[in-house]
Amino acid sequence: MVISMYKERLKYLREEKELKQEEIAALLKIRKNTYSEYESEYKIIPIKHLLTLCEYYHVSMDYLFAFTNKRNYKVSESNINYNGQHQRLKELRSDHHLTQSGLAYQINVAPSTISDYETRHKIIATPFLYDICKKYHISADYLLGRIDEPKYLK
């Protein structure tokens, strides 16, 4: 089974504004073919580009991931709060009584990857952010430190 993280919403938002893939590629400063591969999910789009698109389209990451139909939250930061990300990931583990190894097992990554996310050595990768949020019903925008509410999605 193929999981679609964002392709329907990316295409919908682009078409809603009557834009071509070339125009979005220029916004992201990438080749049109690269954007086309991102939009079709042939390649995974990096978080930094997703954030740029969220800002451009005035939508939340949760909307882009189709976790909610609410386009945006009242207050949001345009960038990731790196301090917030590491703390909120630890908080999520605490809420669910998980060790780093336990969370790593749940999303099929090495425990060192979770450690890297929690110690600010790496920004959380798109597929892992999606998996964590979907599995634990937590807001991607919250986890990235862009918003303070809502924390958990219904």
N, C-alpha and C positions, 0 to 999 in steps of 0.2 A: 504494500500500500504506500503510495506517495503522499506525503504530507505537504500541503500548500501553506506556506507561512504568510505570504504577503502578495502573491502575484495578482490575484483578482483585484485587490484594492489598489495596487500600484497602477495597473492598467486603467481601472475605473477613474481614479483621480486624474491621471494624465488626459484621458479622453474627455472627462468632464470639463477640463480647461481648454479642450481642443488643441492640445499640444502634440507635437511629434516626438518620437524617441530621440531624435537628433537634438532637440531643444533641451530635453532633460539631461542628456549626455553632456551637453555644453555646460549646463548648470553645475553638474558634478565634476566637470573637467576630466571626463573620460571619453573613450571612443564610443560611437553609437553601437557598435557590435557588442561591446562590453555591457552597456546598459541593456541592450536587447536580451543578453544572456541573464542579466539580473532580473529583468521583468518576467522572463519565462521561468525563472528559478533553475535554469541550467547551471548557473553559478550563484553562490550565496552572496548577497549584497552585504558589505560590511556595515557595522553599526553607524560609523561616521556618515556614510551616505544615507542611511535610513533617517538619521537625525536631520540631515540637510533637507531631505524630502518632507519630513514631518513639518519642519519650519516653513518650507515653501508652500505646502498645501494647507497649512494651519490645522494639522490633525495631530492626535496623540499617537504614540507608538502602539498603544493598545488598540486604537482604531485600525492602524495599518495592519496589525496582526489579526484583525477581526475578532478580538476578545470582547469588544464592545461596539455598539453602533453609535455611541456618543462620539462625535468627531474630536472634541478637545475638552480639556479640563479648564476650570476657571483660572487657575494659576499654574504655570509651568515654566520650567527653565528650558532654555533652548539647548543647552549643553548638558553633558553628563556631569554629575557631581561625583567625582572619583572617590572622595572621602565617604560620601553617602553610599556608593555602590558597595564598597567592601564591608561597611557596617551593616547594611541592609541584607546582604547575603548571609552574614553571620546571624543576624536576627531571624531570618527565614529558617536557617538550620535549627536555631534554638526553638522557634515556634513549633517545629515538627520533630524535635528530638533527634536530629541527625548529626552525625559526625561529618567531617569533610569526606571521608571515605564512603559514608552512607549516601550522601548527596551525589558524589561522583558515580557511584554504582547506579543510582536512580536515572541519571542522564547519560550514562555510558561514556564517561571520561575518566582520565587518570586522576587520582586524588591530588596530585601535584597541580593539576589545572585549577581545581577549586582553590587550592592554596594561593596560586598566582592571582586569581581574581580577588581573593580576600586581602592580599597584601599589596594590592595596587600594581603588581608587576604586569598585568595584562587587563585590557578591557574585555568584558565578557563577549564571547563570540555570538553572532546572530543565532545560529541554531540552538546553542545551549541556553541563551536567554529565552528563546521561544519555548523550548522544552520545559525549563524550570517554571516559567509563568503559566504555561498550559497545565502542567501537572499539579501545581500548588495553587492555582487560581489567584496568583499575585499579579499586580499591575507591573508591566514592563517599565512604564514611566516611573512608578514608585521605586522599583528595584534599581533603576539607573540614577535615582536621586533627582529626577526632573520634577516630581510632585511629592507632596506629603499625604494627600488624600485623593482617591481611595487607595488603601493599601491592598486589600483583597477584592477581587472581582467576583461577582455572583455567577 
